[in-house]
Amino acid sequence: MTLHSLRLRMMGLAVIWVVASLIAAGLALQYLFSINIERTSRENMEAALSRLAAVIVPTTATPSLSVPLPDPRYATPFGGRYWQIEALDNGEIARSRSLWDFVIEAPLGDTVTHYEIGPDNQHLILLTRRLEIEGEDGSRAYRVTVGEDHGPLHEATQRFGRDVTQVLLLLGGLIILAAWLQIKLGLAPIGRIKQAIEAVRRGDAGRLEGRFPSELKPLVQEVNGLLEARETMMDRARARAADLAHGLKTPLAAVHGIADRLREKGGQADADLLQDLTFEMSERIDYQLRLAALRVRTSSHAARSSLNTAVIRTLTVLKKTGRGEGLHWIAELTDDCWVDIHRQDLMELVGVTLENAAKWASSRVTVRTSCEGDQAVIEVCDDGPGIPEAQLQSLGVRGRRLDQSLPGSGLGLAIAAEILDINRGSMSFSRAQIGGLIVTLRLPLAGGAVTTSDEG
């Protein structure tokens, strides 16, 4: 997972949690507001019912009030505040002018809160209570109901919901912006670590360098410790290989001297055998030393080297050798390809391939470079004796020589095969029209490589 995708994923989760939390908060606030506004309404109706009970005249057959209630809405038709008194002993009913001719169907029970469609299709919230009021002729029972229009309460709840929604949207935007800034700033050190790791992969640095927060310093220190331990182990391995090689060269030189003395004493066959063995051992020691110098890579390691530069520098050196001076070198470098391989390993690859061609060529060696898709192609062609088709598959196998008349151990192309295997390349062989061998090397292009035409 890339840092960008991680940032997007964390931002997506943050948005989901913020939206879900704000929706839950909005619903909770709406519910609490509705509960509180209805509680306030019931408290107001409790107070109105108490005032109403205090002014009932129990001596009249039809219930009446000694004084009107002070709220003018009780006297206004459909005014939104209502009361009704029912005498339970004779069924007579008195009601506020606001009810006009509407009669409330009061339920049975001591104290009941209920809802009903009232006059003018208003949604009423009602409080009904059974009361015993003492009079001159004894106590009388009444069912007293007070109520009010629930519409204004519902509208107030809706207005509150709209206001809360606007506030929560603004708050959500600010929280999401703050979350984005926090994620961006929080992941910035990881981005710096990623850049430092990329620098190590490219070979620009040997350790993670830069300023990192204290929380990540233990991780950086552990990674740097692993890198240093790995480099130390590789250096020790190379040093031991070099020490072993140099330690063996002296005994091999002594054996070579013994072979010369055997030849002087007439032991020609034994001397030749010893010389062949020492030569082969020397070649194998050189082979292992050259392999030890190669860069061990994984698929995550990145490199970038110019193919044409490596070819030109190698040709310049080979032209000055004893064998190279007598050959005609032709370089057809049409494209400059940047390949995914370390420069030193690329020089080694091109060098062993051209050395092999120079060894077998009669008079001419041709080198061609090109880019095909996501690969760079190197073709090395010589005009030597060539190789039969049946033996082409044996080329590049370590230690296999197809012609024993020339010096060498057949390890040059084997080294090339090792380099290509480490760097995800390939090698193939075919017969040239001029009679020699064509060695075709393919290497992956470097990431973001740009090909430019070679001007010569």
N, C-alpha and C positions, 0 to 999 in steps of 0.2 A: 504494500500500500504506500503510495507516494504521499509526501507532506501535503500537497494540494488536496488530494482526495480525503486525507485525514481531517484537514481543516473543514472541508465541505461537510464531511460526515458529522463532525462535532457541532458545526453550525446548524445542520439540519436537526440534530437531537435537541440542541438548545432552543431552536424555534418551536419544535413540537412541545417541549416541556413548558415553555413560556406561554404559548397559546393555550395549552390545556389548563395550566394553572390560572390564567386570567379568566378563562371561561368558567372554571369552577368558582373562582372568587366572585365573578359577576353574578352567577346564579345564587351563591350564598348571600351576597349583599342584597339582591332582589328579594330573596326569601325573608331575610331578617327585617328588611324595610317593611314588607307586606305584613309580617307578623306584628311588628311594633305599631304600625299605623292602625291595624285592626284592634290591637289591645287598647290604643288610645281612644278609638271610637267606642269600644265597649265601656271604658271608664267614663267617657262623656255621657253615654246612655245610662250608666248606673247613677250618675249625678242627676241627670234629668228625671229619671224615674223616682229618685228620692225627693226631689222638689215637687214632682207631680203628686206623690203620695201625701205630701205635707199639706196640700191645698184642696184635697178632696173633701166635699161636704157629705157626710154619711147620712144626713137626715132626709135627703130628698130621694124620691123613688128612682128617678133617673139620675145617674151620677153627674155631678157638677163640680166646678172648681170655685173656690172662694175668691181667688185672684187669677188672672191669666198668667201664663208663663212669660218671662221677659223676652225670650227669643222671638222676633217678629216672623221668623220662618214658619212657626206653628200656625200663624194666622193667615199666611199667604197660601192660596191654592197651589198644590204641587210644589210647595216651597222647599222641600227636601228634608224637613224635620216633622215628625208625626208622633201623635200619641192617641191611645184608645183605652177607654175604661169600660169594663163590662161588670155589671152587678150580678153576682152569681145567684142571688136569691130570687130575682125576678127576670133576669136576662136582659135588662135594659142596658143600652150601650150609649156612651158619649165618646165623641172623637173630636180631634182638632180640625179646624177649618181647612187646614192644608190637605187633609184626606178627601175633602169634598164629600162625595157619596160612596167612597170606597170603604169596605169593611174588611178589617184584618182578621184572618182565620187564625186566632191564637191557639197554639197547642196546649194540651194539658201538661201539668207539672208545676212544681214550685218556682223554679227559675230555669228558663229555656232561652238559648240564643238560636235564632233561626233566620232563614233567608226566604224572601217571597217577592214575587212580581207585584209591585204596588201601582198606584195611580200613574197615568201617563207612561205605563210600561217601565217604570223605574225599578231598578234592582235594589230592594231594600234589605238592610241588615237590621234585625229586630231583637229586642230583649223583652221577654214576657215573664211576669212574676205574679204569684198569687199572694194577696195581702189581706190581713184582717185589721179593720179599722174600727176603733171604739167610738160609739155614738151615745146619744141620750137613751135610746131604746136598746142598747146593747151593741155588740160588735157586728159588723157586716163584712162579707167576703167579696173581694173584687179580683178580677184578673186585669192587671195593668200592663199595657204594652207601649213601649217607646221605640222609635226607630229613626233611621235616616237613610238618605239615598246613598247607595254604595258606589254610584258612578264616579263622583269626585275622588273617592278613595282609590278607585281603579285607575283613574286618569293620573292621579298623583304618583301611583306606583309605576305607571308607564313612563311618565316624565323622568322619574328617578332612574328607571332602567336605561333610558336614552342618555341621560347625563353620565351615568356610571359607565355605559359603553364607550362614550367619547373619552372619558378620563382613562379608562383601561386601555383603549387603543393607543392613546398618547403614551401611557406608561409602558405598554408592551413594546412600542417602537423604541423608546429609550432603553428598555431592558435588553432588547435584541441588539441595539447598537452597542451597548456596553458589553454584551456577551461577545459580539464580533471583535471588538477591540481587545477584550481579555484573551480570546482564543488566538487572535493574531499576535499579540504581544507575548502570550504564554508559549506559543509554538515557535516564536522567532529564534530562541536558543537552539531548538531542535533543527531549524533550518541552517543555522550556523554550523552545527555538528555535521549535518548532511554535506554542506559545502566543504568542510574540512576532510570528511571521508572521501569525497570526490577528488580532492587534491591528492590524498594518499593513493587512491586508485590510479590516478593519472601519472603518479610518480613525481609530482611537483613538490611533495612534502613527505617526510618520513614518519610524521606523527601528527596528531590533531593539535592544531595551533589556533589560538584566538582567545577571546574573552567569553567565558561561560558563567552562568549563575552558579551559586554555591551548591544548589541542589543537584546539578549535573556534573560537578567536578569529580565526584567519585567515579562516575561512569567514564568520563574522559580519561581519568588517570588509569583505570583498568584497561581501556582500549589502548592507550599509549604503552602501558606495560606489556600487553600482548604483542603489539607491533615491535617493540624493542626486543622482546624475548625471541620473536620469530626471526628478526634480522640478525640477532646474535647467533642463533642456532644455524642460520644459513651461512653466515660468515665463518663459523667454526667448521661447518661441513665442507665448505670450499677450501678452507685452510688445511684441513686434514687431508682432503683429496690431493691438494697441491703438494703437501708434505710427503704423502705416500708416493706420488708420481716422482718427485725429485729423489726420494729415497730409493726408488727402484731404478732410476736412470743410471746411477753409479754401478750397481751390480750388472746391469745390462751392458754398460760400456766395458766392464771387465770380461764379461762373457764374449763380447765382440773381439776383444784382444786375444782371448784364448782361441777363438776361431781362427784368427790370423796365424797364430803360432802353430795350430794344427795343420793349416794349409802349407806352411813352410816345411813341416815335417812329413808332408805327403798325405795327410788325412783330408783330401779334398772333399769327399762326400760328407764327412762329419762336420767339417768347417762350414760347408754350404748349409747344412741342416741347422747348425747353431745360429748362423747369420739370419736365416729365414725366421727362426723362432724369435730371435731378439728384435728383428724388424717388426714382426707382427705384434709382439708385446709392446713395443714403443708406440705403434699406431693405435693400439687399444688404450694405452695410457693417455695419449693425446686426445682420443675420442672422449674418454670419460672426463678429462679436464674441460673440454669444450662444452660438454653437456652440463657440467657443474656450474658453468658461467651463465647458463640460460635462466631467464626469469620464469619462476613458477607462477602460473596465472590461473584464475578461476573465471567463470563467465561474468562476474561482476567487475573485473579489472578492465579498465579502459586505457588505451594507448593511441598514439597518433604519430605516424612517421611518413615521410615523403618517399615514395617508391623510386621515382626518377633520380632523386639525390643519391639514394643508396646504390643504384645501378651505375651512375656516372662515377662516383667515388671508387667503386670496386673496379670498374674498367680502367680507371686511371692507374690504379696500383698494378693490376695484372699486366698492363701493357709494358711495364718496366721490368717484369720478370724475364728470366731466360727463355721460357717457353712462350710467353706472351709476346715477346718482341718479334717472333717469326710468324705471327698470325695476323690476319686481317680481321679487325673487329668492326662489326656493323651494329649500330644502335638505332632502332626505330622506336623512339619514345613519343608516341602520339598524344598520350594523356598523362598528366601528373596526378597520380592517385594517392590519396592519403589513406594508409592502411592501419588496421587495428593490431599493431605489433610494436614492441619496443625497438628503438632505433638500432641498438647493438645487436639484437637478435635478427633484425632484418638484414643488417650488414653481413652477419654470419651466414644467413640463408642464401643471400645472393652470392656471397663469396664462394661457398662450397659448390654451388650449382655451376658457376662460371668456371671454377677450377676443374671440375669434372669435364666440362665441355672442352676446355683448353687441352686437357690431357689426351683426349681422343681425337681432336680435330686434326685434319690434314693441313688446311691453310686458312680456314675461315670459321668464325663464330658470329652468329646473329642473335641479337637480343631484342625482343619486342615487348612493350608494355601497353596495356589498355584497361579500360573499365567496362565491365559487363554487369549491368544491374547493380547489385549490392556487393560485387566482388571485384578485386583487382586481379589481372591476369598477367603473368610473366611467361614468355616463351623463350627458351634458350635452345638454339639449333646449331649443330656442328656438321661439318662435311666429312666426318670420320667414316670408319668402316661400317658403322651401324650395328644393329643387333637383330637377330632373327625374331620373328613375331612370337615364337614359342617361349623365348627367354625374356620377353619384356616384363612379365609378371614377377621375375626374380629380382628386378632392379629395385634398389632402395632397401633390400633386406640386409640387415646388419651382418657383415662378415662374408657376404656372398660376392665373389669376383667372377666375372664372366671371361676374363682374359688374364691368364697368369703371366703373360710375357711382359706386362708393364708393372712397375712398382706400385704399391698401394695395397690396402686391405679391403677396399670396397666400402669404407665407412663414410665417405663424403656424402653420398646421397642418403645414407642412413641418418646422418646428422640432420640433413634437410628434412627428412621425414619426421624426426623427433621435434624439430622446431615447428613444423606445420601442425603436428598433433597438439602441441601445447597451445597454439594460437588459432585453432579451429580452421586450419587451412587444408588443402589437399594437393596431391601431386599425381600426375599421369604421364605416360610415355607413349610415343608413337614414332614411326619411321619418317624421316624427312625425304623430300623429293630429291635432294642432292645426295642422298645416300646415308646420311648420318642419323643422329638421334635428336628428337624433339622432346625436351623436358618442359612440361606445362605446370606451373605453380599457380594456385589460386588462394587468395587471402581476403578475408572480409574487410570492407571499407570501414574506416573510422567513423564514429558517430558524428553526424553533421559535416562530413567531409565534402569539400567542394573541389570538383575537378576543373583544372584549367589547362588549356592547350599548351604544349611545350613548344617554345620558340626555337629550340635548337641547342 
